Amino acid sequence: MKPLPVLPVLFAMFCAVLPAPTLAADADPRQFVEMAPEARATLRAEMLDNQLALHQIIGALAEGKYAAAADIAEKELGIGAMGKHRQLPANARPGMFMTDEMHALGRASHVAASDFAKLARTGDPATALTALQGITGACVACHRSYRTQ
């Protein structure tokens, strides 16, 4: 298994996760989802953890460590990571405030991560990168569609 060229992979992934352009709230075309401050803080912490997981996945892929990338994806982002906030009070659970469509994008991201994990284990760089786009695509779709402030 040949490791992926590091710089092109990192550049591509960096570009895929850039935030939406900063706009004045009234000019921002994304749908505003009002959340309690506690839920917004929980969601922000989760997104930062997801960002770290993506960084670790990309690093593992760049080193040719496909099984490690798969393990991170499944544990941190996959289907098994769903529902991690259910023990929190209702005002701290982001899901209590999300639209059905926003929930669907969230579920799609978890499914994409589990699909990536399965495909990354094949050790094929092209297959792994194609599957990784499913994860980042779900991130992009949600972040370009919704905002919480």
Number of C-alpha atoms within 10 A of each C-alpha: 11 11 15 21 12 13 10 11 15 16 10 10 18 13 9 14 15 10 11 13 8 8 9 8 11 7 8 16 13 16 14 13 15 14 20 16 14 16 23 20 15 17 19 14 12 17 13 11 14 16 14 13 18 23 16 16 22 23 18 19 25 21 17 19 20 25 19 19 26 26 18 19 29 22 15 20 24 24 19 14 15 14 10 10 17 13 9 13 10 15 16 21 23 25 19 14 19 17 13 10 12 19 16 13 20 19 16 19 23 23 21 25 30 25 21 25 26 17 21 27 17 14 18 16 19 11 14 22 18 13 21 23 17 19 23 18 18 21 22 18 14 19 19 16 17 18 16 18 10
